[in-house]
Amino acid sequence: MVIGARNGSGLGVLAFLLLGGSAWAQPQCSFNMGPDQVICDGASATISAPGGYANYLWSTGATGSSISVQTAGTYSCQITYDTGNLVNNGDFSAGNTGFSTFYNYNPNLQQEGNYYIGSNAGQYHPFWQGFGNQFLMVNAGLFQFFWNFWCQTITVCPGQTYTLSYQAANLSDVGPANIQWVIDGAAQPAMQVTGFLGTWNTYTTTWTAGVGQTSADICLRMINTSGVGHDLGIDDISVSAQIVMTDAVDVSVLPVPVVDLGPDISTCAGTPVVLDATTPGALGYLWSTGATSATISPGSPPRTGWRWPGPPVAPDRTPWSWTCFPLPLSISGLTSTSVRAPPPPWTPPRRAPPTCGTRGPPAPPCRWDRGTIP
């Protein structure tokens, strides 16, 4: 680490002292509820925000982590949560770590340009007074004008408003200290430390992160211009926010496609038949045959005859049917199309030899020959 040095005239060299890490917490700045959704009329869509937060507010007024909707529209969810203190070691309970400074870490606080961390200011300067658990004590002289006595890089969320606060006390009675927040090099309005010697008070201000900003270099500095009134105790430095995150999902509802395969068809065996279910807006097709194209060409149904001892019967004329179900399968009231085969020519059966008898059903082993259907 680099320590601040002094020359013979007492002028301080603006050295930089890094005392450990900077980012203490990583706030969640946004969330994603997934892509837009498309549903069919009568179906529902479930939209879910990430769980684990205390406060949800949907555009519908719901306050849970998810909603179920059936109508088209844009549905947004707002999540609000408190970050807690984002400062690392803001109460100095871990000692001299987690921040950077231009001052020298030295228990001799009679020397200007030094700072120290302790619980009793009078232990390090005979004319100081102030007590605490662990706090930062600074002796800033005339030549420490605009020196940062505490700096830390904080992870922030773009566009969010932060509350910056600290507790401070004047450790000497020669004049009040004036402290200024400096954020990314931009000075904020100064605040004067008030109250009796060694009395702690809390000082608060707000700051809003810029668009796209994800971190901020936040510092505290003394701005006194005289040689007195720079004896300061500082504690409980805090940077916090109530983060408000929002995401939205568009839900589109498609009407149920109207499927019309046309009237029933009667055709001769072997004649090609094309069934066309093309429907605007359909997402897919599923035929009873298992086909998934918009059109199919079913073959003619086979022609059969009964095989039975005794006189033959007429050929089977039961129609064959194909039905198209455009996806999704919840569609009802679709049209069925049948292809009916006309009865084929029928060849009368030949009778059995005369030895089997000429009247009535033949007796075993005699029987009628089976008719043939081409």
C-alpha positions as CSV (number, residue, x, y, z in Angstrom):
1,M,0.0,0.0,0.0
2,V,1.1,3.6,-0.5
3,I,1.2,5.8,2.6
4,G,0.8,9.5,2.6
5,A,4.1,11.4,3.3
6,R,5.0,14.9,4.6
7,N,7.8,17.2,3.7
8,G,9.7,19.5,6.0
9,S,7.2,22.3,5.6
10,G,4.4,20.1,6.8
11,L,2.7,20.0,3.4
12,G,0.9,16.7,2.8
13,V,1.5,14.6,-0.3
14,L,-1.8,13.4,-1.6
15,A,-1.1,9.8,-1.4
16,F,-3.7,7.1,-1.8
17,L,-4.2,4.4,0.9
18,L,-6.2,1.4,0.0
19,L,-7.4,-0.6,3.0
20,G,-9.1,-3.7,1.7
21,G,-12.0,-4.3,-0.7
22,S,-14.6,-1.9,-1.8
23,A,-17.9,-3.6,-2.8
24,W,-19.7,-5.1,0.1
25,A,-23.0,-6.1,-1.4
26,Q,-24.4,-6.9,-4.9
27,P,-27.9,-5.5,-5.2
28,Q,-30.4,-7.1,-7.6
29,C,-31.3,-4.4,-10.2
30,S,-33.7,-6.2,-12.5
31,F,-35.5,-9.4,-13.2
32,N,-36.9,-11.2,-16.3
33,M,-40.3,-12.9,-16.5
34,G,-39.5,-14.6,-19.7
35,P,-40.7,-14.1,-23.3
36,D,-44.1,-12.9,-24.4
37,Q,-46.8,-15.6,-24.5
38,V,-49.4,-16.7,-27.1
39,I,-52.4,-18.7,-26.0
40,C,-55.6,-19.9,-27.6
41,D,-58.9,-18.5,-26.8
42,G,-60.2,-20.2,-23.6
43,A,-56.7,-21.2,-22.4
44,S,-54.8,-19.4,-19.7
45,A,-51.2,-18.2,-19.3
46,T,-49.2,-18.2,-16.1
47,I,-46.7,-15.3,-15.6
48,S,-44.2,-15.7,-12.8
49,A,-41.8,-13.2,-11.2
50,P,-38.8,-14.5,-9.2
51,G,-39.7,-15.6,-5.7
52,G,-38.1,-14.6,-2.4
53,Y,-39.1,-11.0,-2.3
54,A,-41.5,-9.4,0.3
55,N,-43.3,-6.9,-2.0
56,Y,-45.0,-7.6,-5.4
57,L,-47.5,-5.5,-7.2
58,W,-48.9,-6.5,-10.5
59,S,-50.7,-4.3,-13.0
60,T,-53.8,-6.4,-12.2
61,G,-53.5,-5.4,-8.5
62,A,-52.3,-8.9,-7.5
63,T,-49.6,-9.1,-4.8
64,G,-48.3,-12.6,-5.2
65,S,-45.2,-13.8,-7.2
66,S,-47.3,-15.1,-10.1
67,I,-50.6,-14.5,-11.9
68,S,-52.8,-16.5,-14.3
69,V,-54.5,-14.6,-17.1
70,Q,-56.8,-15.5,-20.0
71,T,-57.2,-12.2,-21.9
72,A,-54.7,-10.4,-24.2
73,G,-52.7,-7.5,-22.8
74,T,-49.5,-6.3,-21.3
75,Y,-49.0,-7.5,-17.7
76,S,-46.3,-5.9,-15.5
77,C,-44.9,-6.7,-12.1
78,Q,-43.2,-4.4,-9.7
79,I,-40.8,-5.8,-7.1
80,T,-39.7,-3.5,-4.2
81,Y,-37.0,-4.5,-1.7
82,D,-34.6,-2.8,0.7
83,T,-30.9,-3.3,0.0
84,G,-29.8,-2.7,3.6
85,N,-26.4,-1.0,4.1
86,L,-24.2,-1.5,1.1
87,V,-21.1,-0.1,2.8
88,N,-18.4,-2.5,3.8
89,N,-17.4,-2.0,7.4
90,G,-19.3,1.2,7.7
91,D,-19.3,0.9,11.6
92,F,-15.5,0.2,11.6
93,S,-16.1,-2.9,13.8
94,A,-13.6,-4.7,11.5
95,G,-11.0,-2.0,12.2
96,N,-8.9,-0.3,9.5
97,T,-10.2,-2.1,6.5
98,G,-12.7,-1.8,3.6
99,F,-12.0,1.8,2.6
100,S,-9.5,4.1,1.1
101,T,-8.2,7.5,2.4
102,F,-5.6,10.3,1.8
103,Y,-4.7,10.3,5.5
104,N,-2.0,8.4,7.5
105,Y,-3.1,5.7,9.9
106,N,-1.3,6.7,13.1
107,P,-2.5,6.8,16.7
108,N,-0.7,10.2,17.2
109,L,-3.7,12.3,16.4
110,Q,-2.0,15.5,17.6
111,Q,-0.4,15.4,14.2
112,E,-2.5,16.9,11.4
113,G,-3.1,14.5,8.5
114,N,-3.5,11.5,10.7
115,Y,-6.5,9.3,11.4
116,Y,-7.1,6.4,13.7
117,I,-9.8,3.9,14.7
118,G,-10.6,3.5,18.4
119,S,-13.3,3.9,21.0
120,N,-12.0,6.9,23.1
121,A,-10.8,10.0,21.4
122,G,-9.1,11.3,24.5
123,Q,-6.7,8.4,24.4
124,Y,-5.1,9.8,21.2
125,H,-5.4,13.5,21.8
126,P,-5.2,15.3,25.1
127,F,-7.8,17.9,24.2
128,W,-10.3,15.7,22.5
129,Q,-13.5,14.1,23.8
130,G,-15.7,11.5,22.3
131,F,-16.6,7.8,23.0
132,G,-18.0,5.0,20.9
133,N,-17.7,1.3,20.1
134,Q,-15.3,1.7,17.2
135,F,-15.2,4.9,15.1
136,L,-12.9,6.9,12.8
137,M,-11.1,9.9,14.3
138,V,-9.6,12.4,11.9
139,N,-7.2,15.4,12.5
140,A,-7.4,17.6,9.4
141,G,-5.3,20.7,9.3
142,L,-5.2,23.6,6.9
143,F,-3.2,21.6,4.4
144,Q,-5.7,18.8,4.3
145,F,-8.3,21.0,2.7
146,F,-10.5,18.8,0.4
147,W,-8.7,15.6,1.4
148,N,-11.0,12.6,1.3
149,F,-10.8,10.8,4.7
150,W,-13.0,7.9,3.6
151,C,-13.8,6.4,0.2
152,Q,-15.4,3.2,-1.1
153,T,-16.7,1.9,-4.4
154,I,-20.4,0.8,-4.1
155,T,-22.3,-1.3,-6.5
156,V,-25.6,0.5,-7.4
157,C,-28.6,0.0,-9.6
158,P,-29.2,2.5,-12.5
159,G,-31.7,5.2,-11.9
160,Q,-32.3,4.2,-8.2
161,T,-32.3,6.8,-5.4
162,Y,-30.0,6.1,-2.5
163,T,-29.9,7.4,1.1
164,L,-26.4,8.3,2.3
165,S,-25.9,8.8,6.0
166,Y,-23.3,8.8,8.8
167,Q,-23.0,9.7,12.4
168,A,-20.5,12.5,13.3
169,A,-19.2,14.3,16.4
170,N,-16.9,17.3,16.9
171,L,-14.0,15.9,19.0
172,S,-12.7,19.4,20.0
173,D,-14.4,22.7,20.9
174,V,-12.4,24.9,18.6
175,G,-15.1,24.9,15.9
176,P,-17.5,22.7,14.0
177,A,-16.3,20.4,11.2
178,N,-17.9,20.7,7.7
179,I,-18.3,17.5,5.8
180,Q,-19.1,16.9,2.1
181,W,-20.1,13.8,0.2
182,V,-18.2,13.4,-3.1
183,I,-19.7,10.9,-5.6
184,D,-17.8,10.1,-8.7
185,G,-15.9,13.4,-8.2
186,A,-19.0,15.5,-8.0
187,A,-19.3,17.3,-4.6
188,Q,-22.7,17.3,-2.8
189,P,-23.9,20.1,-0.5
190,A,-21.8,20.4,2.7
191,M,-23.2,19.5,6.1
192,Q,-21.9,21.1,9.3
193,V,-21.4,18.9,12.3
194,T,-23.4,20.3,15.1
195,G,-23.9,19.6,18.8
196,F,-21.8,19.7,21.9
197,L,-18.3,18.3,22.2
198,G,-18.4,14.6,21.6
199,T,-22.1,14.5,20.8
200,W,-23.1,12.2,18.0
201,N,-25.7,13.2,15.5
202,T,-26.9,11.5,12.2
203,Y,-26.6,13.4,8.9
204,T,-28.5,12.2,5.8
205,T,-28.8,13.1,2.2
206,T,-30.0,11.4,-1.0
207,W,-28.4,10.7,-4.4
208,T,-29.8,9.1,-7.6
209,A,-27.7,6.8,-9.8
210,G,-27.4,7.8,-13.5
211,V,-28.9,5.9,-16.4
212,G,-26.8,2.7,-16.9
213,Q,-24.7,3.4,-13.9
214,T,-23.7,0.2,-11.9
215,S,-21.1,1.5,-9.5
216,A,-20.2,4.7,-7.7
217,D,-17.0,6.0,-6.0
218,I,-18.4,7.5,-2.8
219,C,-16.2,9.6,-0.6
220,L,-16.4,11.9,2.5
221,R,-14.1,14.8,2.9
222,M,-13.4,17.8,5.2
223,I,-13.8,21.2,3.6
224,N,-12.7,23.6,6.4
225,T,-10.5,26.4,5.2
226,S,-9.1,27.4,8.6
227,G,-6.5,25.8,10.7
228,V,-9.0,24.8,13.4
229,G,-12.3,23.0,13.5
230,H,-11.2,19.9,11.7
231,D,-11.2,17.4,14.6
232,L,-13.9,14.9,13.7
233,G,-15.3,11.5,14.8
234,I,-17.2,9.6,12.2
235,D,-19.2,6.3,12.5
236,D,-22.0,4.2,11.0
237,I,-21.5,5.2,7.4
238,S,-24.4,3.9,5.3
239,V,-25.5,3.8,1.7
240,S,-28.9,2.1,1.1
241,A,-31.9,2.2,-1.2
242,Q,-35.3,0.8,-1.7
243,I,-34.9,-0.8,-5.1
244,V,-37.9,-0.8,-7.4
245,M,-37.7,-3.3,-10.3
246,T,-40.3,-3.8,-13.1
247,D,-40.7,-6.2,-15.9
248,A,-43.6,-6.9,-18.3
249,V,-44.9,-9.6,-20.5
250,D,-47.3,-9.3,-23.5
251,V,-50.0,-12.0,-23.8
252,S,-51.7,-12.5,-27.2
253,V,-54.8,-14.6,-27.6
254,L,-55.5,-16.4,-30.9
255,P,-59.0,-17.2,-31.9
256,V,-59.9,-20.9,-32.5
257,P,-59.3,-21.6,-36.2
258,V,-62.5,-22.4,-38.2
259,V,-61.7,-25.6,-40.1
260,D,-63.8,-26.5,-43.2
261,L,-62.8,-29.6,-45.2
262,G,-65.8,-29.1,-47.5
263,P,-68.7,-31.5,-48.1
264,D,-68.5,-35.3,-47.9
265,I,-67.0,-36.9,-51.0
266,S,-68.2,-40.0,-52.9
267,T,-65.7,-41.2,-55.5
268,C,-64.8,-44.4,-57.3
269,A,-62.2,-46.7,-56.0
270,G,-58.7,-45.8,-56.9
271,T,-59.6,-42.1,-57.6
272,P,-57.1,-39.7,-55.9
273,V,-58.6,-37.6,-53.1
274,V,-56.9,-34.5,-51.6
275,L,-58.2,-33.2,-48.3
276,D,-57.1,-29.6,-47.6
277,A,-57.3,-28.2,-44.0
278,T,-55.3,-25.0,-44.7
279,T,-56.5,-22.5,-42.1
280,P,-55.2,-18.9,-41.6
281,G,-53.6,-18.6,-38.1
282,A,-53.3,-22.3,-37.5
283,L,-50.1,-23.2,-35.7
284,G,-50.0,-26.8,-36.9
285,Y,-52.1,-29.7,-38.1
286,L,-52.7,-33.2,-36.8
287,W,-54.8,-35.6,-38.9
288,S,-56.4,-38.8,-37.6
289,T,-54.0,-40.7,-39.8
290,G,-51.0,-39.1,-37.9
291,A,-50.1,-36.7,-40.7
292,T,-49.1,-33.2,-39.8
293,S,-49.2,-31.4,-43.1
294,A,-52.0,-29.1,-44.2
295,T,-53.2,-31.5,-46.8
296,I,-53.4,-35.3,-47.1
297,S,-54.2,-37.7,-50.0
298,P,-55.9,-40.7,-48.4
299,G,-56.2,-43.9,-50.4
300,S,-59.6,-45.5,-51.2
301,P,-60.7,-48.0,-48.6
302,P,-60.3,-51.7,-49.5
303,R,-63.4,-53.6,-50.6
304,T,-64.2,-56.8,-48.8
305,G,-66.8,-59.5,-48.7
306,W,-67.9,-61.7,-46.0
307,R,-66.6,-65.3,-45.9
308,W,-69.2,-67.5,-44.3
309,P,-70.6,-71.0,-44.9
310,G,-73.8,-70.5,-46.8
311,P,-74.9,-67.9,-49.4
312,P,-72.5,-65.0,-49.7
313,V,-73.6,-61.6,-48.6
314,A,-73.2,-58.2,-50.3
315,P,-69.8,-56.5,-50.0
316,D,-69.1,-54.4,-47.0
317,R,-70.1,-50.8,-47.8
318,T,-69.0,-49.1,-44.6
319,P,-67.5,-45.6,-45.4
320,W,-64.0,-44.7,-44.3
321,S,-63.5,-41.3,-42.7
322,W,-60.6,-38.9,-42.1
323,T,-60.8,-36.0,-39.7
324,C,-58.4,-33.1,-39.4
325,F,-57.6,-31.5,-36.0
326,P,-55.6,-28.3,-36.4
327,L,-53.4,-27.7,-33.3
328,P,-54.1,-27.0,-30.5
329,L,-56.3,-30.0,-29.9
330,S,-58.8,-28.2,-27.8
331,I,-60.8,-27.2,-30.9
332,S,-64.2,-28.7,-31.2
333,G,-66.9,-28.9,-33.8
334,L,-64.7,-29.8,-36.7
335,T,-65.9,-31.2,-40.1
336,S,-65.4,-34.9,-41.0
337,T,-65.0,-36.0,-44.6
338,S,-65.9,-39.4,-45.7
339,V,-64.8,-41.2,-48.9
340,R,-67.4,-43.8,-49.9
341,A,-66.6,-46.6,-52.2
342,P,-69.5,-47.6,-54.5
343,P,-70.4,-51.3,-54.4
344,P,-68.2,-53.3,-56.8
345,P,-69.4,-55.8,-59.4
346,W,-70.3,-59.0,-57.7
347,T,-69.6,-62.5,-59.1
348,P,-72.2,-65.0,-58.1
349,P,-70.8,-68.0,-56.4
350,R,-70.5,-71.3,-58.0
351,R,-72.4,-74.1,-56.5
352,A,-70.8,-77.2,-55.2
353,P,-70.8,-80.4,-57.2
354,P,-74.2,-82.1,-57.7
355,T,-73.3,-84.9,-55.4
356,C,-73.6,-82.4,-52.5
357,G,-77.3,-81.8,-53.1
358,T,-79.2,-79.1,-54.9
359,R,-81.5,-77.6,-52.3
360,G,-80.8,-75.8,-49.1
361,P,-77.4,-75.1,-47.5
362,P,-74.9,-77.7,-48.4
363,A,-74.1,-80.4,-45.9
364,P,-70.5,-81.0,-44.9
365,P,-68.2,-81.5,-46.5
366,C,-70.0,-79.6,-49.2
367,R,-70.3,-75.7,-49.0
368,W,-70.8,-72.7,-51.2
369,D,-67.7,-71.3,-52.9
370,R,-66.8,-67.8,-51.7
371,G,-67.8,-64.9,-53.9
372,T,-65.0,-62.9,-55.5
373,I,-64.9,-59.1,-55.3
374,P,-62.5,-57.6,-57.8
